[in-house]
Amino acid sequence: MRACSSVLAVAVALLAGASALGAEAPAGKDVLFQVSTINVLLDGGFDGMMTVGDLREFGDTGIGTFDKVDGEAVILDGAAYQAMADGKVRPAFDAMTTPFACVTFFQADETLDLKAQPSLDALKAALDARLASKTVFYAVRIDGAFASVKYRSVPKQAKPYPKLAEVTKTQPVFERSAIKGTLVGFWCPDLARAFNVPGWHLHFLSDDRQSGGHLLDCSLAAGRAQIDLTSEFFVKLPIEGADAAAAAADRSEELKAVEQ
């Protein structure tokens, strides 16, 4: 992996095509493009604010969710998929919208052949050891054979929206054994905790594109990880529906409960 010499660049735009400041979102390599923030999502900011078609202009690889938190999103090789609350997967159409998503144009800086990893924690540790810096972002793609995977999705919500922690208390959880697939996601630095999930956030998609969701645990038999150092971060903020104090607060414990 190349040495990290660039400074983390953070750009913020308002949802109005081009913002009132005239900022335009970058769409090049090494940019993590994000829709909304994790704290807004935690507070029930579930209304879609960008179409899947527009999102794909800023990346070919990523994760997120859909309007009203209707399942989990996986963007892989330029195609978008919706992992629904029944555990099944279908193509996501360009007209669908997202309240929260992260994408990048994936370009691996390092490829790592992985031996058996008995748990998600073990897999994370193996990946952590290859991170050149803890002040930038990383996209990751892991293709492999899994002894087991445990993942979740969430059902579509209705207004008035609950907080995300309430939604995930009754989330459908699925487990599969002896399955081939891909893990897609990001590692975010601690400095981004008001915007995104610190550490690893991964989604699973099976090779047959029939199963997938937010990864809770896995046992990897063997696989190959590709890691993409991503030094620039652009977040598109919602104009309405976000409380400023809540959006900037440290929600680590709440976020930990949601992610698990």
N, C-alpha and C positions, 0 to 999 in steps of 0.2 A: 504494500500500500504506500502511496506517495506520502511524504512528510506533510504535515499540516502547517502551512506557513501563512495561509490567508486568515483574515479576521472575520469572525462571524458577522454577517450582514443581516439586519432585520429591517424589513420594510412593511409598512402597514397601510392598507387602503380601505376606503369606505365602499359599501355596496352601492355603486351608482354608475356602473360601467367603468369609466375612468372616475377617480375620486374627485372631490372638491379641490384637492391639492394638485390634481392633474397627474397623479402617479399611475403608472402602468405596470401591471404585474409582469415580472420576467418569466420567460418560458424556455430558458436555456438549460444546459446541463448543470449539475451541482446546485440546483435550486429545489428546496422543498416548498411546494406551494400548498397552502392550507386554507380551507374554508372554515371560518369561525374559530372558536377556541374550545378547549375541553371544559373550562369552567362554565361557559355559556351552555354547553350541552348538559353538564351536570345539573344546572338549574332549570332544565326543561326547555331549552331553546331548540325545539324539535322541528320547526318549520323549515322546509327546504329553501335555500337561498341562492343556489347555483345549479344549473342543469348538468347532467352527466356529460352531455355533449361538449359543453363549455369546459368542464373540468378536464376532459381528456386532451384539450389543447395545451394543458400545462404539465402533462405527465402520462407515461404509459404503464406506470407501476404504482400501486398504492392501496390504501384501505380507508374505510369510513363507514357511513350509514346513509339511510335514505329518509325522505320526508316522513315526518311523524315517527321516526326511528323504526321504520318498517324493514327490519332485517339488517344484516351486515354486508358491507361492500368490499369486494376484492377486485382490484384492477391489475391485470396481468397480461403482459405482451400486448398492451394497447386495448384489450377487451375488458369490459366491465361486467361484473356478475353480482347478483343479489342472492345472498344466502338467507333464506327465509326462516320464519319461526318454526316451521315443521321440519327443518333440517335439510330441505331440498334446495337446489341451486337452479337459477334461471338467468338468462342474459338480462342485463340492465339496459334499458333503452335510453337513447340520448335525451328524450324529453323528461325523464325522471329527474327529480331534484334531490339535493343533499343538504342537510344542515351542518354536517361536519365531515371533512375528508382531508386526506393528505396524499399528494402525488408527487412524483418526480420522473424525469426521463432517466431511466436506470442505465448506468454505465459502470460495470464492475471495476473497482480498483484492486480487488484481491479476490482470489478464488481459493477456497479451503475445502479439502476433502475431509469429511467428518466420519469418524468411527462411531460405534454405537454410543448413544447418549440415553441413559435410562430415564431421564426426566426433563421437563422444561427447564428447571433450575440448572441442571447439568449442561444443557444446551446453551443457555444464556451465559454461563461461566466460560464455556469454550469460545463463544463469540466475543465476550468482554475482553478476553486476553489478546484479541487481535485489533482492538480499537487504538488507533494512533494518538487520539486526543479525546478528552472528555468535555470539550467546549464546543464541539460541532455536532452536526446531525449525521446519521448513517441510515441508508436504506439497505435492506437485506432481502435476499431471495434464497430459500433453501429448498432444493429439489431432492426428494429422497423416498426411501421405503420406511414406513413407520410400523413398528410393532403395535402401537396404539396411538390414538389421538382423542382428546377430549375437547369439545368446543361448544360454544353456545351461540344462539341468536336471540333476538328479542321481537316480540309482536308489535304490530302497528298500534300507536297510541291515539287517544282522542282528547280533545281539549275539554276542560283545562288540564294541561299536561302535568303529570307528576314529575318529581325530580328523578333523575336517572337511577339513583340508588334504590328508589322504590320499584322501578321497572325491573331491575336486575334481581330483585329478591325472588321473583317468580319466573326467572328466565328459563326457557327450555334448554336442557343440556343433553348433548349427544356424545356417544362414544363409538369409535370404530376400531377394529383390529385388522392387522395385516393389510394395510392400505398404502398405496403410493399417492403422493401429492406434493404440493408446494406450500411452504410458509412464506408469507409476504408481510413486510412491515418496516418499522423504523425504530431506531434508538435515538432518544432525545436527551440532551444535556439537562442537568438540574436547573440551570438558569432559565429554561423554557417552561417551568412547571405551571405557570398561570395560563399558558397557551396550549400545552400538549402534555402527554403522559411521559414523565421522566423514566428513562430506561427503555426496555423493550416493549413494544406493542405489536402483536403478530396476529394475522388471520390465516386460516387454513383453507386450501382449495384442493380437492381430489383431482387426480389426473383425468378422470372421466367427466369432470365438471358437474358431478351430481351431488357432492357433499361438501359442506364448508361452513365456516363461521369464525367467530372470535376465539382464538386459541386459549384454552385454560391449562392444558397439560399435554404432554406427548412423550412417547418413547421412540427415539429414532434408531432404526436398525443400521442404516448407513445412508449417507447423502453428501451433497455438495453445496456449500454455502458460497454465495457471491455477495460481497460487501461493497457498497458505494458510499464513499465519503462525500457528504453534502454540506458545503460550507455556507450556503445562503438560505435564508428563511423568509418567506413572504406569506403574510396572513391577511385574508380578506375578512374584515369584521362586519357583523350585522349592524345595521343602523338602529334597529329597534329591538326591544325585548331583552336587553342585557343591562343588569345593574352594575354600575362601574365598580363599586366596592367589592361586590361578590366576584366580579370577573377578575379582579386582581388578587383575591385572597389565596392563601395557601390552603388547598383542599386535599392534602396528601392522604389523610386517613379515609376520607370519603372516596377518593379516587382508587385507593387500594382495594376497598370493598367492592367497588364496581368492576375493577379489572379482574378480580378473582371469582 
